[in-house]
Amino acid sequence: MESEPPKPAKPRRRRYLRHLPTCVVMLIVGGALVAINTRDGFANYLASIYGIQTGFSRHGWPEICISRQADYDLFNPTTIANTTTYTLKETSVSYRVDIWPLLLDIGIALLILASTVILCERARRAWTGRPQFQISTLLWLTVVVAVLLALGQSDPWWSEDGLYLHEQPLWIRIPLLFGIGCCVYLAGWMMVRTLAKVPRRMRLGTVSLAIAAAVWLPMVHLCFRSDEAGKKETGVSPIAQQLAARHLHLWTDAEAREEELERMRQSNAEWDFMGRSYLVWALGNMCLREPQRKDEYLAVMDRIIDETLATEREKGMHHFLMPYAHNGPFVVQPPRSQFIDGEIALMLAVRRLVEEKEAYRQPLRQRVELIVRRMKQSPVLCAESYPNECWMFCNTVALAAVRISDHLDGTDHSAFFRRWVKTARKRLIDRDTGLLVSSFTLDGQVLDGPEGSSIWMAAHCLQLIDEEFAADQYRRARQELGREICGFGYAREWPAAWQGPMDVDSGPVVPGLGVSAGSSGLAFVGAATFDDRKYFRALRTTLDFAGFPLEEEGRLRYGASNQVGDAVLLYATVLGPAWDAVKKGERYD
């Protein structure tokens, strides 16, 4: 029997060609990841139109992992119609790599690439050419919808610390969102496979719990959400009335006031003084909002100011300072604290702005002259609050007092203000964030970088000095420090680029989230000043949720706060009229 002739061997297919689609998809997604990590995240920040300028651009997604620092010089001045323009030229460029954000970026990129490869390979092997509706099909539809929604959205996506996805061109967005969609699908597929091995009752319970959490957690804030979204245009809000009632009670009930002050001074002697300052500033604005109650408010303002001045004369400035004020001599002699001088000057200025009082005219003029003279003795035009320690908070408060004094007495320190802003841009700006640093020596050596317990108030005060610079500082602080999660708002004490120690200013800082009580409290002032209603409402929601509001006989206080914290909140809810009067050149006496 003849054997059949052997069949010709089939040509071996090149197996690697089977994986070609996966490789192409991986290269496209990988290219998008590389592109989004190397595009400039922010426009260059120009510190000043004079002299050497500094530019910042950041790279990275979702976290900033590489910071680019460029120094500029100005060339070829051209004057047209009294306006001078310059040509900028980079003189030096340097880069800084932050390890942990870089590792996070690499980890997310690897996760996206791995998810993309796994799903592409599963799709290739399982493809039968026949359309089937399975759980995997439902997951894919979910991915497609998520990608379409993300492509059409206009709000920032993922994180304020990184690049906004909606700002990227389509050739980056589409493959990157496809990779993210693969992560979503893979997570769903793994969850389905895992649940399949779990008993049915436990499976139903887990799914129910997950659905309930997904529905209710984003809605919890609605139970604490306030109708107030910032300062009112006119009048005084109910919560401000209740907060003010409590403070007015403290200044009419000596026993209650002494108990509260003693409790605060055990932690920080500054809080006693700052509580007085913020209350006077708040009552000054309330006088302008409620003229019918002006006499009542003025009486309390005068009492606080007179008692504060008397305490300063009798016990000296150290009564309101922390103990380390005795650790060394002040560089500028005789010793004075910008913390004390600036806040007293602003109290006197706001009081006179509301209604002229002759007894306060000369004390304000003398204190302003001292402030300016001592600031001019520093290369960075700032005076000491503690021995060889200048604070941005204190110096910007002092600048606001000088500005109001100019408005009241006809003096002019505008040239000094311009010099101060120019110097601050050049020497007191943090290179990584563009924010003003919080503390430094008299000759400008930085001690502490940007801090939330300083920058919010500094931006508020600088609105009287240079509105554009103040708005820029608030935007940067909002980006670096302000946070919102599921309707709740808070503020960090430090930006990601700089980490400082916890102290009495920052208050306790929650690990992980970086929530700071001090920064969050003063963020109210910043949000109200720059009419950031969304952020103000989110902060209020958090305060009503975690601040333990206590109301008694129409008086409101927060159990998690103290007198100075409540005074800051009161000021944030009524500020506006005093600053507006100065900017418009109005007088109310």
C-alpha positions in Angstrom: 0.0 0.0 0.0 1.4 3.2 -1.1 1.8 5.8 1.6 0.4 9.2 1.1 2.9 11.8 0.2 3.8 14.1 3.1 1.8 17.3 3.2 3.9 20.3 2.6 4.8 22.0 5.9 2.9 25.2 6.6 5.1 28.2 6.8 5.8 29.1 10.4 4.2 32.4 11.3 6.3 34.9 13.0 4.8 34.8 16.5 6.1 38.2 17.5 3.8 39.7 14.8 0.8 38.6 17.0 2.0 41.1 19.6 2.5 43.9 17.2 -0.8 45.7 18.0 0.0 45.5 21.7 3.4 47.0 21.1 2.0 49.8 19.0 -0.6 50.7 21.7 2.1 50.5 24.4 4.4 52.8 22.5 1.5 55.3 21.9 0.5 55.3 25.6 4.1 55.4 26.7 4.8 58.3 24.4 1.9 60.2 26.0 3.3 59.6 29.4 6.7 60.8 28.5 5.2 63.9 26.8 3.1 64.8 29.8 6.1 64.5 32.1 8.2 66.8 30.1 5.9 69.6 29.0 6.1 72.8 31.0 3.5 72.8 33.7 3.3 76.5 34.4 4.2 79.7 32.6 7.4 81.4 33.7 7.0 83.6 36.7 8.7 87.0 36.3 9.6 88.4 39.7 10.1 92.0 38.6 10.4 94.1 35.5 13.7 95.4 36.8 17.1 93.8 37.3 17.6 90.1 37.5 14.4 88.0 37.1 13.6 84.5 38.1 11.5 82.1 36.1 9.9 78.8 37.3 8.6 76.0 35.2 7.6 72.6 36.6 7.5 69.2 35.0 5.6 66.0 36.0 2.3 64.3 36.2 0.5 63.7 38.5 3.1 65.2 40.8 5.8 67.8 40.1 9.1 65.9 40.1 11.4 68.2 38.2 11.7 72.0 38.9 13.4 74.2 36.4 15.0 77.4 37.6 16.0 80.1 35.2 17.6 83.5 35.8 17.0 86.3 33.4 18.5 89.6 32.5 16.8 92.5 30.7 18.2 93.7 27.4 17.2 96.2 24.7 14.9 98.6 26.5 12.3 100.1 24.2 10.1 103.0 25.2 6.8 103.6 23.4 4.2 106.1 24.7 5.9 106.2 28.1 5.9 102.4 28.4 9.2 100.6 28.5 9.5 97.0 27.3 12.5 94.7 27.5 13.9 91.6 25.8 14.4 88.8 28.3 17.4 86.5 28.0 18.2 83.5 30.1 21.5 83.8 31.9 21.5 80.5 33.7 19.3 77.4 34.1 19.3 74.7 36.8 17.1 71.7 37.5 16.1 70.0 40.8 14.7 66.5 41.0 12.4 65.5 43.8 12.8 61.8 44.5 9.4 60.8 46.0 7.3 62.6 43.4 9.5 61.1 40.7 9.1 57.6 42.1 5.3 58.2 42.2 5.3 59.3 38.6 7.3 56.2 37.5 5.0 53.9 39.5 1.8 55.4 38.0 3.4 55.2 34.5 4.3 51.5 35.0 0.8 50.7 36.3 -0.8 52.4 33.3 1.5 50.6 30.8 1.1 47.2 32.5 -2.7 47.5 32.5 -2.6 48.5 28.9 -0.4 45.5 27.9 -2.4 43.0 29.9 -5.8 44.1 28.5 -4.5 44.3 24.9 -3.1 40.7 25.2 -6.4 39.4 26.8 -8.4 41.1 24.0 -6.2 39.6 21.3 -6.4 36.0 22.7 -10.1 36.1 23.5 -11.2 37.6 20.2 -13.6 35.3 18.5 -15.1 37.6 15.9 -18.6 37.2 17.4 -20.1 40.1 19.4 -20.9 39.0 22.9 -22.4 40.9 25.9 -20.5 40.0 29.0 -19.4 41.7 32.2 -16.2 42.6 30.4 -18.2 44.4 27.7 -20.0 46.4 30.4 -16.6 47.3 31.9 -15.3 48.4 28.5 -18.4 50.6 28.1 -17.7 52.2 31.5 -14.1 52.9 30.4 -15.3 54.5 27.1 -17.8 56.7 29.0 -15.2 57.7 31.5 -12.8 58.7 28.8 -15.4 60.7 26.9 -16.4 62.5 30.1 -12.8 63.3 31.0 -12.2 64.6 27.4 -15.1 67.0 27.7 -14.6 68.3 31.2 -13.3 71.8 31.9 -12.3 71.6 35.6 -8.8 70.6 36.7 -8.3 66.8 36.8 -6.5 64.7 39.3 -4.4 67.2 41.4 -3.6 70.8 41.8 0.0 69.8 42.4 0.4 68.5 38.9 -0.5 69.3 35.3 -4.1 69.8 34.5 -5.1 67.1 32.1 -7.7 69.2 30.2 -4.9 71.7 29.3 -3.0 69.0 27.4 -3.5 68.6 23.6 -5.6 65.7 22.3 -2.6 63.7 21.1 -1.6 63.4 24.7 -5.0 63.2 26.3 -6.5 60.4 24.2 -3.8 57.8 24.6 -3.3 58.7 28.3 -7.0 58.4 29.0 -7.0 55.1 27.2 -4.3 53.9 29.5 -6.2 55.2 32.5 -9.3 53.4 31.2 -7.3 50.2 31.0 -6.5 50.6 34.7 -10.1 51.1 35.5 -11.1 48.0 33.5 -8.3 45.9 35.0 -9.4 47.0 38.5 -13.0 46.0 37.7 -12.0 42.7 36.2 -9.8 41.8 39.2 -12.6 42.8 41.5 -15.1 40.6 39.6 -12.6 37.6 39.6 -12.0 38.1 43.3 -15.6 38.4 44.3 -16.4 35.2 42.3 -14.3 33.3 44.9 -16.1 34.9 47.9 -19.4 33.4 49.3 -22.5 34.9 47.8 -23.7 36.6 51.0 -20.4 38.2 51.7 -20.1 39.2 48.1 -23.5 41.0 48.2 -22.5 42.7 51.5 -19.2 43.9 50.1 -20.8 45.3 47.0 -23.6 47.0 48.9 -21.1 48.6 51.3 -19.0 49.8 48.4 -22.1 51.3 46.6 -23.3 52.9 49.8 -19.8 54.4 50.4 -19.6 55.7 46.8 -23.0 57.3 47.1 -22.8 58.8 50.6 -19.2 59.8 51.2 -19.3 62.5 48.5 -22.6 63.7 50.0 -21.6 64.0 53.7 -20.5 67.6 53.2 -24.1 68.6 52.3 -25.2 67.9 55.9 -22.7 70.6 57.1 -22.7 73.0 54.1 -23.4 76.6 54.9 -25.4 79.0 52.7 -22.7 81.6 53.3 -20.0 81.6 50.7 -17.8 84.4 51.9 -18.2 88.0 53.0 -21.5 89.7 52.5 -21.6 92.8 50.3 -23.6 94.7 52.9 -24.7 94.1 56.5 -23.5 91.5 58.9 -24.3 87.8 58.5 -26.0 85.9 61.3 -22.9 83.8 62.1 -20.8 87.0 62.4 -23.4 88.5 64.7 -23.2 85.4 66.9 -19.4 85.3 66.9 -19.3 89.1 67.7 -21.8 88.6 70.5 -19.4 86.2 72.2 -16.4 88.5 71.9 -18.4 91.5 73.1 -19.4 89.4 76.1 -15.8 88.6 76.9 -15.0 92.3 76.9 -17.9 93.2 79.2 -17.5 90.2 81.5 -14.1 90.5 83.2 -14.2 87.1 84.8 -14.9 85.3 81.5 -12.2 87.3 79.7 -9.5 86.5 82.3 -10.4 82.8 82.2 -10.1 82.8 78.4 -6.9 84.8 78.3 -5.2 82.7 80.9 -6.0 79.6 78.9 -4.5 81.0 75.8 -1.4 82.5 77.4 -0.5 79.1 78.8 0.1 78.0 75.2 1.2 81.2 73.5 1.4 84.8 74.8 1.0 86.0 71.2 -2.6 84.7 71.1 -3.7 87.2 73.7 -2.4 90.1 71.6 -3.6 88.7 68.3 -7.1 88.1 69.6 -7.3 91.8 70.5 -6.0 92.9 67.1 -8.3 90.7 65.0 -11.3 91.7 67.1 -10.6 95.5 66.7 -10.1 95.1 63.0 -13.4 93.1 62.7 -15.3 95.6 64.8 -14.0 98.4 62.6 -15.4 96.7 59.5 -18.7 96.0 61.4 -19.0 99.7 62.2 -18.9 100.4 58.4 -21.4 97.6 57.8 -23.8 98.5 60.6 -23.6 102.3 61.2 -26.6 102.0 63.6 -24.4 100.0 66.0 -21.2 102.1 65.5 -21.2 103.6 69.0 -21.4 100.2 70.6 -18.6 98.8 68.6 -16.4 101.9 68.9 -16.7 101.7 72.7 -15.3 98.2 72.7 -12.6 99.1 70.2 -11.4 102.0 72.4 -11.4 99.8 75.5 -9.3 97.1 73.8 -6.8 99.7 72.3 -6.5 101.6 75.6 -5.9 98.5 77.6 -3.4 97.1 75.1 -1.4 100.4 75.1 -1.5 100.5 78.9 -0.2 96.9 79.2 2.6 97.7 76.7 3.7 100.7 78.8 3.5 98.9 82.1 4.8 95.4 81.3 6.8 96.0 78.1 6.6 94.4 74.7 7.8 91.0 76.1 4.4 90.5 77.8 2.9 89.7 74.4 6.0 87.8 73.0 7.0 84.2 73.4 9.9 83.4 75.9 12.6 83.1 73.3 12.4 86.8 72.8 14.9 86.9 75.7 17.3 84.5 74.0 19.4 87.2 72.4 19.7 91.0 71.6 17.8 92.6 68.8 20.1 93.7 66.0 18.4 97.1 65.7 18.5 99.1 68.9 16.6 100.1 70.9 14.7 96.8 70.8 11.2 96.8 69.4 9.0 94.1 67.9 7.4 94.6 64.5 4.8 92.1 65.6 3.7 94.5 68.4 4.2 97.8 66.5 2.5 96.6 63.3 -0.7 95.3 64.9 -1.1 98.2 67.3 -0.6 100.6 64.4 -3.2 98.8 62.3 -5.6 98.8 65.3 -5.2 102.6 65.6 -5.5 103.1 61.9 -8.7 101.1 61.5 -10.2 102.9 64.5 -9.4 106.3 63.0 -10.6 105.3 59.6 -14.1 104.5 61.1 -14.2 107.8 63.0 -11.5 110.2 63.8 -10.2 110.3 67.4 -7.7 113.0 68.2 -6.2 111.0 71.1 -5.0 108.3 68.6 -3.7 110.7 65.9 -0.2 111.3 67.3 0.4 107.7 68.6 -0.4 106.4 65.1 2.0 108.9 63.4 4.8 108.1 65.9 4.4 104.4 65.5 4.3 104.6 61.7 7.5 106.7 61.7 9.2 104.1 63.9 8.0 101.2 61.7 9.3 102.8 58.4 12.6 104.0 60.0 13.4 100.5 61.3 12.4 98.7 58.1 14.7 100.9 56.1 17.6 99.8 58.3 17.3 96.3 56.8 18.7 95.3 53.3 15.3 93.6 52.7 13.2 96.5 54.2 11.8 94.4 57.0 12.0 94.9 60.8 12.6 92.3 63.5 9.7 90.7 65.5 12.1 88.7 67.5 15.9 89.0 67.9 17.3 88.8 64.3 14.1 87.2 63.2 11.8 89.0 60.8 8.3 87.6 59.9 6.5 88.2 56.7 3.2 88.2 58.5 4.2 91.0 60.8 5.9 93.2 58.2 2.9 93.0 55.8 0.5 94.0 58.6 2.8 96.9 59.3 2.7 97.9 55.6 -1.1 97.9 55.7 -1.0 100.2 58.8 1.4 102.6 57.0 -0.9 102.6 53.9 -4.0 103.5 56.0 -2.0 106.2 57.8 -1.1 107.7 54.5 -4.8 107.8 53.6 -5.7 109.4 56.9 -2.9 112.0 57.3 -1.9 112.8 53.8 1.6 111.3 53.9 3.0 109.4 51.0 5.1 106.2 51.3 4.3 105.0 47.8 8.0 105.0 46.8 8.8 102.9 49.8 6.0 100.5 49.0 7.4 100.1 45.5 10.9 99.5 46.8 9.6 96.9 49.3 7.7 94.9 46.6 10.7 95.0 44.3 13.0 93.8 47.1 10.6 91.1 48.2 10.2 89.7 44.7 14.0 89.6 44.3 15.1 88.3 47.8 12.1 87.0 49.7 10.5 84.7 47.2 10.8 80.9 47.5 12.3 79.6 44.3 10.3 76.4 44.1 6.8 77.9 44.7 7.0 81.6 44.0 5.5 82.3 47.4 6.9 84.7 49.9 8.9 83.0 52.7 7.6 83.3 56.2 10.7 84.2 58.3 14.2 85.4 57.7 17.1 87.3 59.3 17.4 91.0 59.2 19.8 90.8 56.3 17.5 88.5 54.3 18.8 84.9 55.1 15.7 82.7 54.9 14.9 80.8 58.1 11.5 79.3 57.2 10.1 78.8 53.7 6.4 79.5 52.8 3.9 78.8 55.5 0.1 78.9 55.4 0.0 80.5 58.8 1.8 83.5 57.3 1.0 83.8 53.5 -2.8 84.1 53.7 -2.6 87.1 55.9 0.3 88.5 54.0 -1.7 88.4 50.7 -4.6 90.1 52.5 -2.5 93.0 53.7 -0.5 93.3 50.4 -3.8 94.1 48.7 -3.4 97.7 50.0 0.2 97.8 48.7 0.2 96.1 45.3 -3.0 94.4 44.2 -1.5 92.5 41.4 1.3 91.1 43.6 -1.2 90.2 46.3 -3.5 88.4 43.9 -0.5 86.4 42.5 0.5 85.4 46.0 -3.1 84.2 46.8 -3.3 82.2 43.6 0.0 80.5 44.4 -1.0 79.8 48.0 -4.4 78.4 46.8 -2.5 76.1 44.4 0.2 75.0 46.8 -1.7 74.9 50.1 -5.5 75.0 49.5 -7.2 71.6 49.2 -10.8 70.4 48.7 -11.9 66.8 49.2 -15.6 65.7 48.7 -16.8 69.2 49.5 -14.6 69.7 52.5 -11.9 72.4 52.4 -8.7 72.8 54.3 -5.2 74.3 54.0 -1.8 72.8 54.4 0.9 74.6 56.4 3.7 73.9 53.9 3.9 73.3 50.2 5.2 70.0 48.8 8.5 71.6 48.0 9.3 72.6 51.6 8.6 70.9 54.9 8.9 72.8 58.2 8.5 71.8 61.8 5.2 71.9 63.6 5.0 74.9 66.0 2.4 77.0 67.8 1.6 78.9 64.6 0.9 75.8 62.5 -0.9 74.0 65.2 -1.2 70.2 65.0 -0.7 69.0 61.4 -2.6 65.8 60.3 -0.1 63.4 58.7 -0.8 62.4 55.1 -3.3 65.1 54.3 -1.1 67.9 55.9 -4.2 69.6 57.4 -3.1 72.6 59.5 -5.4 74.3 61.9 -3.4 77.6 61.8 -3.3 77.7 58.0 -6.9 76.6 57.5 -8.1 79.3 59.9 -6.2 82.1 58.1 -7.2 80.7 54.7 -10.7 82.1 55.5 -9.1 85.6 55.4 -7.5 84.9 52.1 -10.6 83.4 50.5 -12.8 86.3 51.7 -10.3 88.9 50.6 -10.1 87.6 47.0 -13.7 86.5 46.8 -13.0 82.8 46.4 -16.5 81.8 47.4 -16.2 78.1 46.5 -13.1 77.7 48.7 -14.6 79.7 51.5 -17.7 77.6 51.5 -15.6 74.4 51.6 -13.6 75.8 54.5 -16.9 76.6 56.4 -18.2 73.1 55.7 -15.1 71.6 57.3 -15.3 74.0 60.3 -19.0 73.2 61.0 -18.1 69.4 60.7 -15.0 69.3 62.8 -14.9 72.6 64.7 -17.6 71.6 67.2 -19.7 74.8 67.1 -21.3 75.6 70.4 -24.1 78.2 70.7 -25.3 79.6 74.0 -27.6 82.5 74.5 -27.0 83.7 70.9 -23.3 83.6 71.3 -21.2 81.2 69.1 -17.8 79.7 69.7 -16.0 76.7 68.3 -14.9 74.0 70.7 -11.9 73.1 68.6 -10.7 76.7 68.5 -10.0 79.5 71.0 -10.6 83.2 71.3 -8.0 84.2 68.6 -9.2 81.5 66.2 -12.8 82.7 66.6 -11.7 86.4 66.2 -9.9 85.5 62.9 -13.1 83.8 61.6 -15.1 86.9 62.6 -12.7 89.1 60.8 -12.9 86.9 57.7 -16.7 87.1 57.6 -16.9 91.0 57.9 -13.7 92.2 56.2 -13.9 94.4 53.1 -15.3 97.8 53.9 -12.1 99.2 55.5 -9.8 98.1 52.7 -12.3 99.3 50.1 -12.5 102.7 51.8 -8.7 103.2 51.6 -8.5 102.1 48.0 -11.3 104.4 47.0 -9.9 107.3 49.1 -13.1 107.5 51.3 -13.4 108.9 54.8 -16.2 108.2 57.2 -15.6 110.7 60.0 
